[in-house]
Amino acid sequence: MSGFNRIIESIFQGYKESKTVVDRKHECKFDELGYTPFLFSDKYLKELYLELESEEDYERLINYMDRFDLYGNGYKFCDQLYIHTKDDYEKLKKKKDKNDDWLNWV
C-alpha cells in the first residue's frame, strides 16, 4: 500500500472513530425507535439495550417496546428485556434524584 493510501485510510479511520461521529450514530439509533414502522429483531434490541446511556435512551427503548406491545405476548426475551430496561431506568432516575438531593436543603 502506498504512503498516500495509508494517509487517506488513516484520515477516514480517525473520522469514523471520532467522538462526534460515534455520538451521532448512537443518537440516530435511538431516534429511529420513535418513528420506525418496523419491529426490530431481538438481536438488535439486545444491542440497543447494551448501548443505553441516558434517561432519554431508556425512555425511547421503553416507548418503542410499548408501541409494539412487546411485553406480555409470550416471548420470553422481550418480557425480560422490558423488565430489565424498566428496572434499570428506575434505578437511573433514583440515582439522579439522589444526586440532586443536596440542592433541596436550601
N, CA, C and O atoms as a DFTB+ gen file, in Angstrom:
424 C
 N C O
     1  1       0.859      -1.168       0.000
     2  2       0.000       0.000       0.000
     3  2       0.904       1.229       0.000
     4  3       1.873       1.306       0.755
     5  1       0.575       2.164      -0.841
     6  2       1.406       3.363      -0.937
     7  2       1.190       4.274       0.269
     8  3       0.198       4.152       0.987
     9  1       2.130       5.179       0.474
    10  2       2.055       6.110       1.592
    11  2       0.813       6.984       1.525
    12  3       0.202       7.281       2.551
    13  1       0.436       7.400       0.309
    14  2      -0.741       8.248       0.140
    15  2      -2.010       7.520       0.574
    16  3      -2.863       8.091       1.253
    17  1      -2.127       6.249       0.174
    18  2      -3.296       5.456       0.564
    19  2      -3.384       5.277       2.069
    20  3      -4.475       5.291       2.640
    21  1      -2.233       5.107       2.714
    22  2      -2.220       4.962       4.175
    23  2      -2.674       6.251       4.854
    24  3      -3.384       6.217       5.859
    25  1      -2.266       7.367       4.306
    26  2      -2.676       8.663       4.869
    27  2      -4.188       8.829       4.746
    28  3      -4.854       9.202       5.713
    29  1      -4.725       8.557       3.573
    30  2      -6.168       8.674       3.340
    31  2      -6.924       7.701       4.250
    32  3      -7.928       8.071       4.859
    33  1      -6.448       6.478       4.341
    34  2      -7.091       5.486       5.204
    35  2      -7.061       5.952       6.659
    36  3      -8.049       5.803       7.378
    37  1      -5.960       6.501       7.086
    38  2      -5.828       6.995       8.454
    39  2      -6.811       8.134       8.733
    40  3      -7.407       8.195       9.808
    41  1      -6.974       9.021       7.775
    42  2      -7.916      10.139       7.923
    43  2      -9.336       9.618       8.096
    44  3     -10.053      10.051       8.998
    45  1      -9.743       8.694       7.240
    46  2     -11.101       8.155       7.318
    47  2     -11.303       7.318       8.581
    48  3     -12.383       7.342       9.171
    49  1     -10.282       6.586       8.996
    50  2     -10.378       5.799      10.220
    51  2     -10.546       6.724      11.419
    52  3     -11.356       6.453      12.306
    53  1      -9.786       7.809      11.447
    54  2      -9.909       8.786      12.534
    55  2     -11.279       9.432      12.556
    56  3     -11.855       9.637      13.624
    57  1     -11.802       9.752      11.390
    58  2     -13.136      10.340      11.297
    59  2     -14.190       9.366      11.813
    60  3     -15.087       9.743      12.567
    61  1     -14.068       8.111      11.396
    62  2     -15.045       7.079      11.767
    63  2     -15.061       6.852      13.278
    64  3     -16.111       6.551      13.847
    65  1     -13.922       6.992      13.920
    66  2     -13.819       6.738      15.353
    67  2     -13.953       7.994      16.204
    68  3     -13.877       7.915      17.430
    69  1     -14.150       9.148      15.580
    70  2     -14.227      10.382      16.357
    71  2     -15.460      10.373      17.263
    72  3     -16.482       9.774      16.927
    73  1     -15.356      11.030      18.393
    74  2     -16.446      11.054      19.371
    75  2     -17.722      11.631      18.763
    76  3     -18.817      11.144      19.046
    77  1     -17.592      12.640      17.949
    78  2     -18.761      13.263      17.325
    79  2     -19.508      12.269      16.450
    80  3     -20.735      12.188      16.511
    81  1     -18.791      11.525      15.651
    82  2     -19.425      10.550      14.754
    83  2     -20.033       9.407      15.561
    84  3     -21.145       8.967      15.272
    85  1     -19.318       8.932      16.558
    86  2     -19.833       7.843      17.396
    87  2     -21.096       8.299      18.121
    88  3     -22.076       7.557      18.189
    89  1     -21.076       9.520      18.665
    90  2     -22.262      10.051      19.354
    91  2     -23.436      10.211      18.403
    92  3     -24.576       9.917      18.764
    93  1     -23.164      10.674      17.193
    94  2     -24.224      10.861      16.204
    95  2     -24.839       9.522      15.807
    96  3     -26.057       9.422      15.663
    97  1     -24.010       8.491      15.627
    98  2     -24.519       7.161      15.297
    99  2     -25.403       6.638      16.431
   100  3     -26.473       6.077      16.195
   101  1     -24.938       6.832      17.650
   102  2     -25.703       6.393      18.822
   103  2     -27.056       7.096      18.860
   104  3     -28.091       6.458      19.050
   105  1     -27.039       8.399      18.680
   106  2     -28.275       9.185      18.720
   107  2     -29.240       8.753      17.612
   108  3     -30.446       8.658      17.840
   109  1     -28.717       8.496      16.431
   110  2     -29.574       8.071      15.307
   111  2     -30.258       6.737      15.583
   112  3     -31.425       6.545      15.241
   113  1     -29.519       5.817      16.205
   114  2     -30.115       4.510      16.525
   115  2     -31.332       4.676      17.427
   116  3     -32.367       4.045      17.210
   117  1     -31.202       5.520      18.430
   118  2     -32.299       5.679      19.384
   119  2     -33.389       6.604      18.848
   120  3     -34.558       6.442      19.199
   121  1     -33.028       7.568      18.007
   122  2     -34.045       8.405      17.357
   123  2     -34.954       7.558      16.478
   124  3     -36.164       7.775      16.420
   125  1     -34.357       6.597      15.801
   126  2     -35.085       5.734      14.875
   127  2     -36.224       4.972      15.572
   128  3     -37.239       4.657      14.950
   129  1     -36.049       4.687      16.845
   130  2     -37.078       3.947      17.580
   131  2     -38.401       4.703      17.625
   132  3     -39.465       4.090      17.710
   133  1     -38.339       6.021      17.569
   134  2     -39.539       6.833      17.683
   135  2     -40.414       6.856      16.451
   136  3     -41.598       7.180      16.548
   137  1     -39.868       6.524      15.298
   138  2     -40.667       6.668      14.076
   139  2     -40.689       5.450      13.161
   140  3     -41.454       5.418      12.197
   141  1     -39.874       4.465      13.445
   142  2     -39.843       3.323      12.530
   143  2     -41.136       2.504      12.619
   144  3     -41.653       2.271      13.711
   145  1     -41.648       2.076      11.479
   146  2     -42.843       1.224      11.497
   147  2     -42.477      -0.261      11.630
   148  3     -43.354      -1.125      11.611
   149  1     -41.175      -0.550      11.764
   150  2     -40.702      -1.926      11.772
   151  2     -40.400      -2.423      13.174
   152  3     -39.974      -1.666      14.046
   153  1     -40.629      -3.708      13.368
   154  2     -40.261      -4.367      14.606
   155  2     -38.854      -4.915      14.424
   156  3     -38.602      -5.735      13.541
   157  1     -37.947      -4.455      15.266
   158  2     -36.558      -4.892      15.154
   159  2     -36.377      -6.275      15.757
   160  3     -37.174      -6.725      16.579
   161  1     -35.318      -6.932      15.332
   162  2     -35.013      -8.275      15.828
   163  2     -34.582      -8.214      17.292
   164  3     -34.170      -7.172      17.801
   165  1     -34.691      -9.358      17.945
   166  2     -34.253      -9.416      19.336
   167  2     -32.750      -9.155      19.447
   168  3     -32.290      -8.604      20.447
   169  1     -32.002      -9.537      18.453
   170  2     -30.553      -9.292      18.445
   171  2     -30.268      -7.788      18.441
   172  3     -29.395      -7.318      19.171
   173  1     -31.001      -7.040      17.623
   174  2     -30.800      -5.588      17.547
   175  2     -31.282      -4.913      18.830
   176  3     -30.640      -3.979      19.309
   177  1     -32.388      -5.365      19.385
   178  2     -32.886      -4.797      20.635
   179  2     -31.899      -5.049      21.769
   180  3     -31.710      -4.191      22.631
   181  1     -31.276      -6.212      21.771
   182  2     -30.246      -6.507      22.771
   183  2     -29.067      -5.552      22.594
   184  3     -28.530      -5.036      23.574
   185  1     -28.673      -5.322      21.359
   186  2     -27.581      -4.380      21.071
   187  2     -27.928      -2.986      21.600
   188  3     -27.086      -2.323      22.205
   189  1     -29.152      -2.551      21.373
   190  2     -29.580      -1.245      21.879
   191  2     -29.555      -1.213      23.404
   192  3     -29.110      -0.235      24.004
   193  1     -30.035      -2.284      24.023
   194  2     -30.045      -2.359      25.475
   195  2     -28.628      -2.194      26.032
   196  3     -28.418      -1.486      27.017
   197  1     -27.676      -2.844      25.401
   198  2     -26.291      -2.781      25.869
   199  2     -25.669      -1.408      25.638
   200  3     -24.639      -1.090      26.232
   201  1     -26.277      -0.597      24.788
   202  2     -25.768       0.742      24.500
   203  2     -26.513       1.848      25.250
   204  3     -26.222       3.027      25.048
   205  1     -27.460       1.493      26.103
   206  2     -28.217       2.502      26.844
   207  2     -27.280       3.338      27.704
   208  3     -26.449       2.805      28.440
   209  1     -27.428       4.663      27.601
   210  2     -26.550       5.555      28.357
   211  2     -27.331       6.582      29.177
   212  3     -27.014       6.823      30.342
   213  1     -28.335       7.174      28.577
   214  2     -29.030       8.290      29.216
   215  2     -30.494       7.932      29.486
   216  3     -31.007       6.922      29.004
   217  1     -31.142       8.787      30.266
   218  2     -32.572       8.597      30.523
   219  2     -33.350       8.604      29.220
   220  3     -34.290       7.829      29.045
   221  1     -32.956       9.479      28.310
   222  2     -33.647       9.553      27.011
   223  2     -33.547       8.233      26.262
   224  3     -34.525       7.786      25.663
   225  1     -32.372       7.603      26.289
   226  2     -32.205       6.312      25.620
   227  2     -33.169       5.284      26.202
   228  3     -33.834       4.554      25.467
   229  1     -33.236       5.235      27.532
   230  2     -34.151       4.301      28.192
   231  2     -35.597       4.592      27.800
   232  3     -36.355       3.681      27.470
   233  1     -35.968       5.862      27.841
   234  2     -37.340       6.234      27.505
   235  2     -37.685       5.858      26.073
   236  3     -38.784       5.373      25.802
   237  1     -36.769       6.076      25.173
   238  2     -37.024       5.739      23.766
   239  2     -37.210       4.243      23.575
   240  3     -38.110       3.811      22.855
   241  1     -36.355       3.447      24.223
   242  2     -36.475       1.997      24.077
   243  2     -37.768       1.497      24.725
   244  3     -38.457       0.651      24.155
   245  1     -38.096       2.006      25.892
   246  2     -39.335       1.606      26.564
   247  2     -40.548       2.011      25.735
   248  3     -41.471       1.213      25.572
   249  1     -40.566       3.216      25.216
   250  2     -41.687       3.671      24.376
   251  2     -41.824       2.813      23.120
   252  3     -42.936       2.503      22.693
   253  1     -40.705       2.437      22.538
   254  2     -40.724       1.569      21.359
   255  2     -41.360       0.225      21.706
   256  3     -42.225      -0.267      20.981
   257  1     -40.924      -0.364      22.819
   258  2     -41.473      -1.666      23.214
   259  2     -42.955      -1.555      23.565
   260  3     -43.727      -2.476      23.297
   261  1     -43.357      -0.430      24.167
   262  2     -44.783      -0.213      24.456
   263  2     -45.581      -0.075      23.163
   264  3     -46.686      -0.605      23.046
   265  1     -45.019       0.634      22.204
   266  2     -45.735       0.864      20.940
   267  2     -46.035      -0.444      20.221
   268  3     -47.082      -0.582      19.588
   269  1     -45.120      -1.400      20.316
   270  2     -45.314      -2.689      19.656
   271  2     -45.851      -3.761      20.609
   272  3     -45.912      -4.938      20.251
   273  1     -46.238      -3.355      21.815
   274  2     -46.772      -4.298      22.812
   275  2     -45.893      -5.532      22.957
   276  3     -46.378      -6.662      22.890
   277  1     -44.606      -5.310      23.155
   278  2     -43.679      -6.434      23.235
   279  2     -43.728      -7.158      24.567
   280  3     -43.316      -8.315      24.655
   281  1     -44.223      -6.500      25.602
   282  2     -44.279      -7.140      26.917
   283  2     -45.593      -7.904      27.074
   284  3     -46.671      -7.396      26.767
   285  1     -45.470      -9.122      27.556
   286  2     -46.662      -9.903      27.870
   287  2     -47.277     -10.648      26.704
   288  3     -48.438     -11.051      26.773
   289  1     -46.524     -10.837      25.642
   290  2     -47.056     -11.567      24.494
   291  2     -46.484     -12.975      24.365
   292  3     -46.585     -13.610      23.315
   293  1     -45.883     -13.449      25.452
   294  2     -45.395     -14.822      25.449
   295  2     -44.003     -15.006      24.890
   296  3     -43.532     -16.137      24.773
   297  1     -43.333     -13.922      24.542
   298  2     -41.975     -14.038      24.036
   299  2     -41.030     -13.679      25.173
   300  3     -40.884     -12.510      25.530
   301  1     -40.392     -14.697      25.738
   302  2     -39.626     -14.560      26.969
   303  2     -38.543     -13.478      26.879
   304  3     -38.376     -12.697      27.816
   305  1     -37.812     -13.425      25.770
   306  2     -36.744     -12.433      25.658
   307  2     -37.292     -11.014      25.773
   308  3     -36.732     -10.184      26.488
   309  1     -38.375     -10.742      25.074
   310  2     -38.956      -9.390      25.103
   311  2     -39.473      -9.047      26.496
   312  3     -39.331      -7.912      26.952
   313  1     -40.068     -10.020      27.167
   314  2     -40.532      -9.788      28.537
   315  2     -39.359      -9.439      29.448
   316  3     -39.428      -8.480      30.217
   317  1     -38.286     -10.217      29.359
   318  2     -37.113      -9.972      30.193
   319  2     -36.449      -8.645      29.843
   320  3     -36.035      -7.900      30.732
   321  1     -36.348      -8.353      28.560
   322  2     -35.750      -7.093      28.130
   323  2     -36.554      -5.911      28.668
   324  3     -35.983      -4.931      29.146
   325  1     -37.859      -6.008      28.589
   326  2     -38.726      -4.924      29.063
   327  2     -38.566      -4.730      30.572
   328  3     -38.418      -3.603      31.044
   329  1     -38.595      -5.812      31.312
   330  2     -38.475      -5.735      32.772
   331  2     -37.123      -5.153      33.174
   332  3     -37.054      -4.266      34.024
   333  1     -36.051      -5.651      32.563
   334  2     -34.713      -5.157      32.898
   335  2     -34.545      -3.690      32.508
   336  3     -33.939      -2.913      33.247
   337  1     -35.073      -3.320      31.364
   338  2     -34.962      -1.933      30.918
   339  2     -35.710      -1.010      31.867
   340  3     -35.190       0.035      32.259
   341  1     -36.931      -1.390      32.241
   342  2     -37.712      -0.575      33.187
   343  2     -37.008      -0.484      34.545
   344  3     -36.937       0.593      35.136
   345  1     -36.492      -1.601      35.035
   346  2     -35.791      -1.603      36.325
   347  2     -34.543      -0.719      36.281
   348  3     -34.305       0.087      37.180
   349  1     -33.765      -0.883      35.235
   350  2     -32.545      -0.072      35.097
   351  2     -32.877       1.411      34.983
   352  3     -32.169       2.262      35.521
   353  1     -33.959       1.705      34.279
   354  2     -34.396       3.098      34.119
   355  2     -34.792       3.689      35.472
   356  3     -34.420       4.818      35.794
   357  1     -35.537       2.935      36.250
   358  2     -35.942       3.407      37.578
   359  2     -34.727       3.625      38.479
   360  3     -34.669       4.605      39.221
   361  1     -33.763       2.716      38.414
   362  2     -32.535       2.874      39.199
   363  2     -31.779       4.127      38.772
   364  3     -31.268       4.868      39.612
   365  1     -31.712       4.358      37.477
   366  2     -31.026       5.543      36.960
   367  2     -31.709       6.817      37.434
   368  3     -31.044       7.777      37.825
   369  1     -33.041       6.823      37.400
   370  2     -33.790       8.001      37.867
   371  2     -33.584       8.228      39.360
   372  3     -33.400       9.366      39.792
   373  1     -33.612       7.163      40.150
   374  2     -33.399       7.288      41.590
   375  2     -31.996       7.799      41.892
   376  3     -31.801       8.638      42.771
   377  1     -31.037       7.285      41.158
   378  2     -29.653       7.721      41.349
   379  2     -29.523       9.200      41.029
   380  3     -28.853       9.943      41.746
   381  1     -30.165       9.622      39.953
   382  2     -30.116      11.035      39.567
   383  2     -30.809      11.886      40.630
   384  3     -30.288      12.929      41.026
   385  1     -31.971      11.450      41.088
   386  2     -32.699      12.187      42.120
   387  2     -31.890      12.256      43.409
   388  3     -31.860      13.287      44.080
   389  1     -31.237      11.153      43.747
   390  2     -30.422      11.103      44.950
   391  2     -29.254      12.080      44.847
   392  3     -28.897      12.738      45.824
   393  1     -28.665      12.170      43.659
   394  2     -27.546      13.095      43.452
   395  2     -27.995      14.544      43.521
   396  3     -27.190      15.426      43.821
   397  1     -29.254      14.801      43.253
   398  2     -29.772      16.166      43.292
   399  2     -30.272      16.569      44.677
   400  3     -30.667      17.717      44.877
   401  1     -30.260      15.640      45.636
   402  2     -30.769      15.908      46.982
   403  2     -30.061      17.071      47.669
   404  3     -30.692      17.824      48.411
   405  1     -28.797      17.225      47.438
   406  2     -28.051      18.273      48.126
   407  2     -28.572      19.657      47.783
   408  3     -28.361      20.606      48.538
   409  1     -29.247      19.779      46.658
   410  2     -29.811      21.068      46.261
   411  2     -31.101      21.378      47.021
   412  3     -31.495      22.539      47.130
   413  1     -31.742      20.363      47.534
   414  2     -33.052      20.541      48.160
   415  2     -33.002      21.044      49.598
   416  3     -34.049      21.370      50.158
   417  1     -31.861      21.117      50.197
   418  2     -31.781      21.539      51.602
   419  2     -31.965      23.041      51.768
   420  3     -32.254      23.505      52.871
   421  1     -31.807      23.800      50.710
   422  2     -31.931      25.269      50.803
   423  2     -33.371      25.671      50.750
   424  3     -33.683      26.860      50.814
